[in-house]
């Protein structure tokens, strides 16, 4: 999955990751294999399963 984040400042985008919602824990979890491409303003990660996903800063809240 690749999300385009052209409206996010480069300084903030470098800390972005892909999150997935774990219904068993009832919380958002970081996909540790997330990759940021600052030249293309994208955040990518291979998706391990069908689920709810979001992109946002590491340490922040996802799914907002």
C-alpha positions as CSV (number, residue, x, y, z in Angstrom):
1,X,0.0,0.0,0.0
2,X,1.3,3.5,-0.8
3,X,-0.3,6.6,0.4
4,X,0.5,10.0,-1.1
5,X,1.0,12.7,1.5
6,X,1.9,15.8,-0.5
7,X,0.2,18.2,2.0
8,X,2.5,17.1,4.9
9,X,5.7,19.0,5.5
10,X,8.8,17.1,4.8
11,X,10.0,17.5,8.4
12,X,6.9,15.8,9.7
13,X,6.5,13.2,6.9
14,X,9.9,11.6,7.8
15,X,8.2,10.3,11.0
16,X,5.1,8.9,9.3
17,X,4.2,5.2,9.3
18,X,1.4,2.9,8.3
19,X,-0.9,1.8,11.2
20,X,-3.4,-1.0,11.3
21,X,-6.3,-1.5,13.7
22,X,-6.0,-4.6,15.8
23,X,-9.5,-5.5,16.9
24,X,-8.3,-8.1,19.4
25,X,-6.4,-5.4,21.3
26,X,-8.8,-2.6,20.3
27,X,-5.9,-0.3,19.3
28,X,-3.9,1.0,16.4
29,X,-0.5,-0.8,15.8
30,X,2.4,0.5,13.7
31,X,3.5,-1.6,10.7
32,X,7.2,-1.7,11.4
33,X,8.1,-2.2,7.8
34,X,6.7,1.2,6.8
35,X,8.9,3.2,4.4
36,X,8.8,7.0,3.7
37,X,9.9,8.3,0.4
38,X,10.5,12.0,0.9
39,X,11.2,12.7,-2.8
40,X,7.8,11.3,-3.8
41,X,6.0,12.4,-0.5
42,X,4.7,8.8,0.1
43,X,4.4,6.3,2.9
44,X,4.4,2.6,2.0
45,X,4.1,-0.8,3.6
46,X,3.2,-4.3,2.4
47,X,-0.1,-5.2,4.0
48,X,-0.1,-8.5,5.8
49,X,-3.9,-9.0,5.7
50,X,-7.2,-7.3,5.1
51,X,-7.8,-4.8,7.8
52,X,-8.4,-1.1,8.6
53,X,-5.2,1.0,7.8
54,X,-4.2,4.6,8.3
55,X,-1.1,6.7,7.8
56,X,0.2,9.1,10.5
57,X,3.1,10.0,12.7
58,X,4.9,7.4,14.8
59,X,3.9,8.0,18.4
60,X,0.8,9.8,17.3
61,X,-2.8,8.7,16.9
62,X,-4.0,7.0,13.8
63,X,-7.5,6.6,12.5
64,X,-8.6,10.1,13.2
